[in-house]
Amino acid sequence: MKDTIKIGDTVCVNFHAAKYTLCSEAEVLYIPLSQGDAWHFRDLHSGEIHYVSEGCTVTLIQNKPTAQ
């Protein structure tokens, strides 16, 4: 397993303090680059796009295939 999350990876998005799972499976569309920036996810079950700028836990559940 790789040690970083990249655009295209499949992840689970949780808000542990609220005990809420936003997406059990989501594709990473954008990774925040600076403070105030937001994650962009596509829920793989509903197709909804989510922009998350508050603290959440993003867990890698599938790696994007890499060219060799």
N, C-alpha and C positions, 0 to 999 in steps of 0.2 A: 504494500500500500504506500502511496506517495505521502509526503508530509505537508502538502499545501492544497488548498481548494482553488480550482480554476474555473473559468467560464465554461459552461457546458457540463460540469459535473452534476450529479444527482445528490441532493442533500435532504436532510430533515431539519426543519426550522422550529425551534421551541422557545417559549418564554417561560423559563423555569420558575421565576418568582411568582408568576401568575398561574402556574401549572396549566399552561395552554400550549397546544401544538398548532401552529399556523398551517404547516404543510408536512405531511408524513413523507411525501416525495415531491421534490421541486427541482427544477433545472435552474442553475445559477446563470443569470443573464448579465449581471454586472456586479463587480466587487468594489466596495467603497475604497477610495484612494486617500481621503483626508477626513478630518473631523467635520461633522455636519453632513457628510455624504451618506448615501443609502445603498443597501443591498437591493438588487432587483432579482426577483424569483418568478418563475412560471410554475404554478401548481400543476403537476402532471396528471392529477385526477380531474380537476375542474377546468383547467386551461386559464384560470385567473392569473393576472399579473399582480404581484405584491411588491411594494417599495417599503423597505424596513430601515428606519433611521435610528431606532432605539435599540438598546442592548438586547441581544438574543443569542441563543446557542445554535450554531450552524454545524451539523454533523455530517461528514462525508459518508455516503452510503454506497456510492458507486463511482468508480473512476472513469473519466473520459479516456477512450482509447488513445494511445499515443503512437505516432508513426515511428517505425524503427529503421 
